[in-house]
């Protein structure tokens, strides 16, 4: 059995899950740059006896393909980082056969300072900047993803999943309850797993793509919500695999279908009064509200490399596929990149519709908040509100990863907020990924260029 002093550190949801039973395993995890869980699994009894463990800092220099951007390390010696459990994040892994807990860990260097290129630390840094000025940022993320048929051959195109009717999921069925019911068993497990993990879901709906789901989360503290998204992505994949499907968070997995976004709603409260700084005592919009929007308009191009981190991400930014490719803002206007939803004054907020679901949730939220923060401290006004169809407006978004990385490297304000060392590491890793992609010849090139040029 686990010592009593160990279980006393656990959140209620973890204690309820164990209910006096032996803890078989603990997954000690952190998020790498891509949002992939890295760490160690160990027997519960061993975990209970140790206060920390070590991982090399090179986990943050690895590309999505497994290569290493070793030039950023100042000599590739791979020094150890010190990982200590954040007890508040201990939750069950209910899909496992035994009693398993997942615990996200804090990451410090050997001097006790937060590792600056760890994604969770980047988000904490941005939140701390808000807190230092008496503000608390609040976010509410939305997760879009596809359920797809198993695909073990990368050369084969992705197909929608087979539903309970024996037919493949159909596209253009947004908000259809019948479409959701086609893969109801997966949805049921997502609900059940979320309940066992203590994760709150505001709602699940069918999106416009074939087998595309949107999951809405509650609003709250940015770090806590990013932790939940990190957990949700692992859990949703497990729920899909249980029923012979894949869950994919690629920005654009299926040609001709809408991409998957990670829309983020933002508001900011006064830490002393708890009031939303976007609304005044009479319920009207404040200058801070407009300055936040202005900061996002000016600085979002520089963080697109974080919101759209892969070459596939930019396939989502095409006209007329439900993905804004502009920096306009408007009230209750889903064609604008920045939307102000209908709300009461107390919940006045700004929705950033540009992030893709393939971004790391810690980095996507940090980047979006960084833009708003710069607007608040610089006090510059946004453009005039856009009232028409913004899909036809001029794009203010870089159309490729190479251009996006150049904008990140050129924006000193964004680098100072996110951390210059993080930006250096991130840019080096993403540039290496981009260079690796350029070595690949696509079927489109072979079909149209081989004999025609």
SULBELRA-V648027 format. One line per field, one symbol per residue. burial: + if it has 24 or more other ideal C-beta (glycine too) atoms within 12 Angstrom, else -. Layout:
burial: ???
This chain:
burial: -+---++-+++-+++-++----++++++++++++++++++---+--++----++++++++++++---++--++-------+++++++-++++++++--+++++++++++----++++++++++++++-++----+++++++++++++++--------++++-+-----+-+-+-----++-++--++-+++-++-++++-+--+-+++++++++++++++++++++++++++++++++++-++-++++++++++--+++++++++++++-----+++++-----++-++++++++++++++++++++++++++++++---++++++++++--+++++++++-+---+++++++++++++++++++++++++++++++----++-++---++-+-++++-++--++-++--+-+++-+++-++++++++++++++--+----------------
